[in-house]
Amino acid sequence: MPFLLPKIVTQENAMQLQKEGLLNLAALRLVDCSSLKDFDSTVLTVLLAWKNCLQEDGQSISVEHAPEKLKVLASVYGVSALLGL
């Protein structure tokens, strides 16, 4: 079962979201962004933190249904390849 990102991911909820994900590492192998509507670059920080944690366990993260804005942000920050975007 994928980890479903909430509709909003900003500085106000990013740390809590990161903690929730780390408590559910198995689900983080597949992150579903289909609900994501209102977000800023902090969502990249969360995704990269999860990726790094999974990588330590020899696992990888897969991000699906990424909105175009997320792909553009990842490209601007140079992390598209790291997140498979």
N, C-alpha and C positions, 0 to 999 in steps of 0.2 A: 504494500500500500504506500503510495507516495506521500511525501510531506507537502501539504498544501499551504502555500504562502497566503497571508491575509490580504485583504484588499488594499490596505495602507501599510507601508513600511517607510518610516522616517526616523529621524533621530530620537523622537519621543518613544518609539517602541522597539527600536532595533536591538538594543541589549537584551530586552526580555525575550524577543523572538530568537535571538542567538542562543540564549540559555535553554529555551524550550526545545530547540532543535538538537542541542547537545545531549539533552536527556533522552532523545529518541533517535540515536545515531543510525539505527537500521533503516529508518524511513528516509533518512537524508540521502541515501544512495540515489533516490529519484525525487527531485523537487519540482512540484507542479506550480507554475506561475500563472495559471489561467485566471485566477481571481485578482491578481495584482493590477491595480488601477492607479493609485496615487502613491508615488514613491520618489525617493531621491537617491543619490549615490551611496547612501548608507546600506542599501540593499546589497550592493556589491561587497561591502565589507563583511556583511553577514554570510553571504554565499562563500566568499573566500575563506573565512574562518572555518566554516563547516567543511569545505574542501580540504583544508590543511589537516583538520582533525581526522577526517576519514583516511587521508593519505598516510597518516601515521600508523593506521591499522591495516594498510595495504589495500584499501578500498578507494573507490572513486565516486564522484558526484556526477549526476546527470540532471541537467536543467531542461525541462520541457515546457512548451507553451509560453516561451518568453515573449513579452510584448516588444514591439519594435523599439520603443524608447529604452528598454533595458539593453537591447542589443547595441544601440547607439552609445549609451553610457559606457558599456563594457569596452567598446571600440575606442572611445575617447580616452579612457583610462588605461588602455592597453592590456586588458585582462580577458578579452574575448576567447582566446585560445585556452586560457586556464580554466574557463568555465564551459567550454564547448559551445560557445555562442558564435 
